[in-house]
Amino acid sequence: MFSLKVSGMTCGGCINAVTRAIQSQDPQAMVKADLATQTVSLETSLSKTQASQLISDAGFPVSN
């Protein structure tokens, strides 16, 4: 499990978009997003780099 700092999430729709992006490549992934802290916690078989790229491609910039 790891966490990523994701900016631009403002609502449940944003969380759903991030979740769909990750689960498109790992359907079993567990995704938990916190709008207040702008963090996404992931339990996935994807690497941190892969997950970051998928979330960025969905329109939500990932920072370190």
SULVEN-V445860 format. One record per residue. SS is DSSP state (H for helix, E for strand, C for the rest). PSI is psi in whole degrees, 0 to 359 (* if undefined). NEAR is the number of other C-alpha atoms within 8 Angstrom. Layout:
[[SS;PSI;NEAR] [SS;PSI;NEAR]]
This chain:
[[C;139;6] [E;165;7] [E;149;8] [E;145;11] [E;115;10] [E;123;12] [C;158;9] [C;356;7] [C;124;10] [C;349;6] [C;178;7] [H;327;6] [H;323;6] [H;316;9] [H;318;10] [H;320;8] [H;317;9] [H;316;11] [H;314;9] [H;320;8] [H;314;11] [H;313;14] [H;348;10] [C;332;7] [C;337;7] [C;86;10] [C;339;7] [C;358;6] [C;143;11] [E;124;7] [E;125;10] [E;121;7] [E;145;9] [E;109;8] [C;324;9] [C;318;4] [C;355;5] [C;42;12] [E;149;11] [E;123;12] [E;132;11] [E;137;11] [E;102;9] [C;160;10] [C;352;6] [C;153;8] [C;164;7] [H;321;7] [H;315;6] [H;314;8] [H;317;10] [H;317;10] [H;317;8] [H;317;10] [H;318;14] [H;318;10] [H;333;7] [C;355;9] [C;14;6] [C;106;12] [C;137;9] [E;131;11] [E;163;7] [C;*;4]]
